[in-house]
Amino acid sequence: MPKRSWITGENEFWSSAAMNNRTYTQFLDRLIDIAISSIEWEGLPEGIDQRFLELTLLRQGRVALFKDDITDEYIVLPFSNDGLLDIYNNPISYRAYANNGYQRELTNKDSVICWNNQLRKSSIMELENYAYRLYQVQRAIDINTNAQKTPILIRCSENQRLVLKNLYMKYDGNQPFIFGDKDLDRSSMEVLTTGAPYLVDKLQTQKDNIWNDAMTYLGISNVSVEKRERLISDEVKHGMGGVLASRYSRMDARNEFADRANTMFGLNIHPKFKNADMDITEPSEGISESEVEDNE
């Protein structure tokens, strides 16, 4: 549990800001983790880190595969383009680099480029956008939940402020019993409750919608089991259209890379979207059109 300070308003502000940052980071980390874990590579040359490959594609949008002259091993690294392009805007020469200082001049004759998607762009900005929207709704849920019990204003004399802060800390900490001193002057206190409506259920639905939209962007099936039971088979398949379209953009770029690498280096690389065969619902798993008409 995060520590909360009740001594000054300034500390309360920084405590809230820290929780905001943690919530945003939580969602961003989850989205990145799902994105880089959704694709697996079969037949990668020994020594190539699949996690590094997918994480670099997600963050930088491109990597280059080549064979090192000294170690005679295959390497995958990000690269910077020197501006030379062919008539289709494909890089002709570029420089691969690593964080340890390793660099290598490459061309399209001795290396193969893998793009993150058909736009040849990074996905990190999109995931940051989704994480921010999720964070906004989640913090609204937290505030609305707390507003069901938390007064917005406590009016009291100055000499009772510290006493009431300590009592309120116990109240906010869900302590079952709160003991007050016998000299506590209740007549000089006034509590104004928020009367905030309960919106958690609606906000949770909005958060689910944003999350599902993020999954669609990543090409990951996101039709919940509860919702799937109310849909006919054709509706489920049609709902997968956006998921598959986004998946094709990622997988087409990787399949093209694999084909070029296999041809140039004699490899047998095959990217695969995990559990892709489980996404399409067969008619027997949903409700048929005839069953809907019979029920009506």
N, C-alpha and C positions, 0 to 999 in steps of 0.2 A: 504494500500500500504506500502511495506517495505521502510524504510528510507535508502537513499543512500548518502554516503559521497563522496565529490569530492576534499577533502583537500589534502590527501596523498594517494599514491598508496597502502600503507599498509591497510588503512581503506577500500579501494575499494576491496582488497582481502578478508577481513573479511566479507564485505557485500555480496560478491559473495558466500563465503563459507556458510554463514547463509542461503542464498536462496537454495543452494544445499541441505543442511540438511532439510530444510522445505519441499522441493519437494520430497525427499526420504521418509520422515516421512508421508507426505500426502498419497502417494501411499501405503505404508505399512499399515497405519491405515484403508484405504479403503478396502484393501484386507482382513485384519483381520475381519473387521466389516461384510463384505459379508460372509466370511467363517462361523462365529459363528451364523449368522442370517439365514443361508440356511437350517438348520435342526431344527425341532420342536419336542418336546416330549409330548406325551399324557399320562396321568395317572401317572405322577411323584408324589411321596408322598409329602404331604404338607410340606413346609419348604425348599425343595431343590430348589436352584437357578439354573434355566436352563442356564442363561448366564454364571454363574461360571462354570457349568458343561462343556459347549462347549469350553469356553476360556481355561480351564485347559487341556482339551483334545488336543486342538490345540497347546498350549505352551509346555506341558509336555508329551503328548501322552498317558496318562493313568489316571484313577481314580478308586476308590473303593467305592462301596455302602455297607453300614452296618447299623445296628440299635444300637444306643447308649444305654448303660445299665442304665445310670442315667436319661436321659431325655425321654427315650423310643421313640425317634424320629429317622427317617431315615436320614442319613448323606452321602454326597458324598464329598470325599477329595482325593487329590493326595497322593501317598505313595512311600516309598523307600523300595526296596527289600533287604532282608538280605542274599540272595544267595541260598536259598533252593528252588529247582525246582523239578517237577515231570518228568516222562520219556518223556513228550512232551514239556519240557521247560516252563511249566506254573508255576508261583510262588505259593508256598505252604504257606509261612508265610511272612508277610510284616508289615511295620509300617505306618499307616496313620497319616498325620500331617496337621496342619493349621497355618497360619501366626500369630495367636494370642497365639501360644504356645500349643494348644490342640494336644495331641497325643493318639494313640490307637493301640495296638498290635492286628493284625488280622491274620486269616488263610482263606484258601479256603473253610472252613466248616461254617464260620459265615459271610462271605462277598462275593461279586461278583465284578470282575474286568471288567471295560469297557476300551477297547483300542480305539485309535483314528482311526486306519486303520489296514489293514491286515499285514502290516509290523511292527505294534506296535511301531510306531515312531511319533514324533511331526511333525507338518506341518510348524512350524515357519521358519525353515531354507529355505524351498522352497519359502515361501512367501517373505522372505527377499531378496532372489535371484531375484524374479520377480520384487519386488519394486526397486531394484538397477538398473535392466535393463530398467525399465520404466523411472526412474529418469534420466538415462544417455540420453535417446532419448528425453525426454521432455526438458532437459537443452540445448540439441543440437538444438531443435526447437526454443527455446527462443533466442539462440545466432544467429541462422540463420535469424530469423525474425528481430532482432535488426541490423544485418549486412546489411540489405537492405537500411538502412538510416544512419548508424553510420560509420564515417571515422575511419580508423585504426591508422592513424598517423596525427598529426597536428604539423607542424614545425613552430616555432616562436622564438622570442627573449626571454631571461629570464625575462625581466621586463614586458612582456605581458602574462606570463603563467597564473597567477591568474585571469586576466581579461577573458582569453579565457576559463578557466575552468568554470567560472560563466556563460558565454555565452553558452557553451556546455551543461551545466546542464539544461538550459532552452530549448535547442534544443532537448535533450533526453527526456525532460518532455512533449514534444508535444505542446509547447506553440505556438499559431498561429502567434504571432509577436515577434520578437526579436530585441530590440533596442540597437545599439552600440553607444558608445561615438564618437563625431566628431573627436576626436584626435586619434581614433583607427587607427593604422598603418597597413593597409591591405597589403602593398607591402612587409612587412617582414614576412608574413604568407604563408604557403604552406600546402595544405590539400591533402593527398593521400587517395583516396577511396578504399574500399576493392574490389569492383567488384565481391562480393560473389554471386554465383548462387542461385536462389530460390529453396530450397530443402524441404520446410515445408511440402508440400503434400506427398512426398515420406517418410519423417520421420514420419508423422502422420500415414501413412499406416503401417510402421514398429511398431509404438507404439500400434496400434490396434491389430496387430498380436501377440505381446507379451501379451497384455491384454487378448485376446481370449485364448491364451495358458494357462494363469493363471486360467481363468474360467474353461477351460477343466480339469485342475488339480483338481479343487474344485468340479467337477461334475456338473457345471452349464452351461446350454445351452447358446451358444454365437454366433449363426448364425444370422447375422443382417437381418432386414426386407428387406433392399435393396438387399442384396445378395440372400436371400431366394427366392425372386421373380424371379430370373434368374435360379434357380435350379429346376430340376425335383424332384418329391416326393422321389424317391429311393435315390437320391444323398443327400437329406436332412437327410434321415434316416441313411444312411451310415456315414454321417458326425457326427452323434450323437454317433457313436460307442465309440470314445475316451472319450466323456463326461460320457456316461453310465458306462464304465469300471472304471473310476476314482470314480464315485459315488458309485458303488458296493463295492469298497474297504472300503469306509467310512461307508456305511450303513450296510454291512454284519457284521462288528465289533460291531456296535451298536445293531443290531437285535439279535446277539448271546448273548450279555450282557442282553438285555431285556428278552429273553427267560429264561436265568439262574436266573435272579432276580425274575421273576414271579414265577418260580418253587420253589425257596428257600424261598421267603418271602410271597408268595400268593398275589403278586401285579398284576397290569394290565398295565404295561408300554409298550408303542409303539412309537418308533422313526419314524419320517416321514420327507422325503425330501420335502420342500415346492414347491408347484406348479409342482410336477413331472409329473402329468398327462397332463400338457400343452406343454411339450417339444416335444412329438412325433407328427410330422405333418401328418395329414391324406392325402391320395392321392388327395382328392378334393381341398385341400388347395395349392397344388403345381401344376406343369405342368406335365402332363402325358407323357409317352413315345410316344404315338400315336400323341399327339398334337405337339410334337417336330418334328416328321416325317412329319406331315401335313404342318407345317410352312416351313420345308425345301423344 
